[in-house]
Amino acid sequence: MTFTEIQEKTSVLDQLVEQRDLIVYNDDFNTFDFVIESLVKVCKHDKIQAEQCTMLIHYKGKCQVKRGEYKELQPMCTSLLERGITAEIE
């Protein structure tokens, strides 16, 4: 393996390590429609993707709704929290 190949693999690994998950949790007060609307507006999901995530949130208790760098996810997480939706970045 050459030095360049090692550098490339290290760079890819560094990028993957920096990836985080935006998790949304189920609650007893937000409606399906509100969560779907919020995922479309805040996370830029299409309607079908937002519906699928909302079903997972409801039946599994949580769902990873977005993956990316912390600086990209942080404003989305804040916006969801401001809407009363329980979310965190892992």
Phi and psi restraints in degrees (value plus and minus 20) as a CYANA .aco file:
   2 THR   PHI    -105.9   -65.9
   2 THR   PSI     144.7   184.7
   3 PHE   PHI     -79.9   -39.9
   3 PHE   PSI     -60.0   -20.0
   4 THR   PHI     -83.7   -43.7
   4 THR   PSI     -62.0   -22.0
   5 GLU   PHI     -83.7   -43.7
   5 GLU   PSI     -59.7   -19.7
   6 ILE   PHI     -85.1   -45.1
   6 ILE   PSI     -62.6   -22.6
   7 GLN   PHI     -81.1   -41.1
   7 GLN   PSI     -62.6   -22.6
   8 GLU   PHI     -84.3   -44.3
   8 GLU   PSI     -64.5   -24.5
   9 LYS   PHI     -85.5   -45.5
   9 LYS   PSI     -58.9   -18.9
  10 THR   PHI     -84.4   -44.4
  10 THR   PSI     -60.7   -20.7
  11 SER   PHI     -83.2   -43.2
  11 SER   PSI     -63.5   -23.5
  12 VAL   PHI     -83.8   -43.8
  12 VAL   PSI     -63.6   -23.6
  13 LEU   PHI     -82.0   -42.0
  13 LEU   PSI     -62.8   -22.8
  14 ASP   PHI     -79.4   -39.4
  14 ASP   PSI     -60.9   -20.9
  15 GLN   PHI     -86.3   -46.3
  15 GLN   PSI     -60.6   -20.6
  16 LEU   PHI     -87.2   -47.2
  16 LEU   PSI     -57.8   -17.8
  17 VAL   PHI     -85.0   -45.0
  17 VAL   PSI     -52.8   -12.8
  18 GLU   PHI     -95.0   -55.0
  18 GLU   PSI     -30.6     9.4
  19 GLN   PHI     -92.7   -52.7
  19 GLN   PSI     117.4   157.4
  20 ARG   PHI    -146.4  -106.4
  20 ARG   PSI     147.8   187.8
  21 ASP   PHI    -135.9   -95.9
  21 ASP   PSI     115.8   155.8
  22 LEU   PHI    -114.5   -74.5
  22 LEU   PSI      96.5   136.5
  23 ILE   PHI    -128.5   -88.5
  23 ILE   PSI     114.2   154.2
  24 VAL   PHI    -133.9   -93.9
  24 VAL   PSI     115.9   155.9
  25 TYR   PHI    -126.8   -86.8
  25 TYR   PSI     131.3   171.3
  26 ASN   PHI     -89.5   -49.5
  26 ASN   PSI     130.9   170.9
  27 ASP   PHI    -165.2  -125.2
  27 ASP   PSI     157.0   197.0
  28 ASP   PHI    -124.4   -84.4
  28 ASP   PSI     -11.6    28.4
  29 PHE   PHI    -145.1  -105.1
  29 PHE   PSI     -43.0    -3.0
  30 ASN   PHI    -105.9   -65.9
  30 ASN   PSI     117.4   157.4
  31 THR   PHI    -100.4   -60.4
  31 THR   PSI     140.0   180.0
  32 PHE   PHI     -75.4   -35.4
  32 PHE   PSI     -67.0   -27.0
  33 ASP   PHI     -81.0   -41.0
  33 ASP   PSI     -59.6   -19.6
  34 PHE   PHI     -87.1   -47.1
  34 PHE   PSI     -62.3   -22.3
  35 VAL   PHI     -85.8   -45.8
  35 VAL   PSI     -63.2   -23.2
  36 ILE   PHI     -79.4   -39.4
  36 ILE   PSI     -69.6   -29.6
  37 GLU   PHI     -78.3   -38.3
  37 GLU   PSI     -61.4   -21.4
  38 SER   PHI     -86.1   -46.1
  38 SER   PSI     -62.3   -22.3
  39 LEU   PHI     -85.1   -45.1
  39 LEU   PSI     -56.9   -16.9
  40 VAL   PHI     -86.1   -46.1
  40 VAL   PSI     -67.2   -27.2
  41 LYS   PHI     -93.3   -53.3
  41 LYS   PSI     -67.5   -27.5
  42 VAL   PHI    -103.1   -63.1
  42 VAL   PSI     -65.6   -25.6
  43 CYS   PHI    -117.4   -77.4
  43 CYS   PSI     -21.8    18.2
  44 LYS   PHI      42.6    82.6
  44 LYS   PSI      13.5    53.5
  45 HIS   PHI     -95.4   -55.4
  45 HIS   PSI     133.9   173.9
  46 ASP   PHI    -101.0   -61.0
  46 ASP   PSI     148.1   188.1
  47 LYS   PHI     -81.0   -41.0
  47 LYS   PSI     -61.3   -21.3
  48 ILE   PHI     -84.6   -44.6
  48 ILE   PSI     -64.7   -24.7
  49 GLN   PHI     -81.2   -41.2
  49 GLN   PSI     -62.9   -22.9
  50 ALA   PHI     -83.7   -43.7
  50 ALA   PSI     -60.1   -20.1
  51 GLU   PHI     -83.8   -43.8
  51 GLU   PSI     -64.0   -24.0
  52 GLN   PHI     -83.1   -43.1
  52 GLN   PSI     -64.5   -24.5
  53 CYS   PHI     -81.5   -41.5
  53 CYS   PSI     -62.3   -22.3
  54 THR   PHI     -83.3   -43.3
  54 THR   PSI     -59.0   -19.0
  55 MET   PHI     -84.3   -44.3
  55 MET   PSI     -62.5   -22.5
  56 LEU   PHI     -83.7   -43.7
  56 LEU   PSI     -61.9   -21.9
  57 ILE   PHI     -78.5   -38.5
  57 ILE   PSI     -65.4   -25.4
  58 HIS   PHI     -86.3   -46.3
  58 HIS   PSI     -67.4   -27.4
  59 TYR   PHI    -108.3   -68.3
  59 TYR   PSI     -47.7    -7.7
  60 LYS   PHI    -121.6   -81.6
  60 LYS   PSI     -34.3     5.7
  61 GLY   PHI      75.4   115.4
  61 GLY   PSI     -38.1     1.9
  62 LYS   PHI    -186.4  -146.4
  62 LYS   PSI     145.6   185.6
  63 CYS   PHI    -175.5  -135.5
  63 CYS   PSI     119.5   159.5
  64 GLN   PHI     -98.7   -58.7
  64 GLN   PSI      90.6   130.6
  65 VAL   PHI    -117.1   -77.1
  65 VAL   PSI     -35.7     4.3
  66 LYS   PHI    -178.7  -138.7
  66 LYS   PSI     127.8   167.8
  67 ARG   PHI    -148.6  -108.6
  67 ARG   PSI     115.9   155.9
  68 GLY   PHI     154.1   194.1
  68 GLY   PSI    -189.0  -149.0
  69 GLU   PHI     -95.5   -55.5
  69 GLU   PSI     131.7   171.7
  70 TYR   PHI     -74.1   -34.1
  70 TYR   PSI     -64.1   -24.1
  71 LYS   PHI     -83.8   -43.8
  71 LYS   PSI     -45.8    -5.8
  72 GLU   PHI    -100.2   -60.2
  72 GLU   PSI     -59.0   -19.0
  73 LEU   PHI    -100.3   -60.3
  73 LEU   PSI     -48.9    -8.9
  74 GLN   PHI     -77.8   -37.8
  74 GLN   PSI     -67.1   -27.1
  75 PRO   PHI     -84.7   -44.7
  75 PRO   PSI     -53.4   -13.4
  76 MET   PHI     -86.5   -46.5
  76 MET   PSI     -65.0   -25.0
  77 CYS   PHI     -80.2   -40.2
  77 CYS   PSI     -66.0   -26.0
  78 THR   PHI     -80.1   -40.1
  78 THR   PSI     -63.4   -23.4
  79 SER   PHI     -84.0   -44.0
  79 SER   PSI     -62.1   -22.1
  80 LEU   PHI     -84.0   -44.0
  80 LEU   PSI     -62.8   -22.8
  81 LEU   PHI     -82.1   -42.1
  81 LEU   PSI     -60.1   -20.1
  82 GLU   PHI     -83.6   -43.6
  82 GLU   PSI     -46.8    -6.8
  83 ARG   PHI    -103.7   -63.7
  83 ARG   PSI     -23.3    16.7
  84 GLY   PHI      68.9   108.9
  84 GLY   PSI      -6.0    34.0
  85 ILE   PHI    -118.9   -78.9
  85 ILE   PSI     108.8   148.8
  86 THR   PHI     -96.0   -56.0
  86 THR   PSI     100.4   140.4
  87 ALA   PHI    -167.4  -127.4
  87 ALA   PSI     135.2   175.2
  88 GLU   PHI    -174.1  -134.1
  88 GLU   PSI     143.2   183.2
  89 ILE   PHI    -125.8   -85.8
  89 ILE   PSI     106.5   146.5
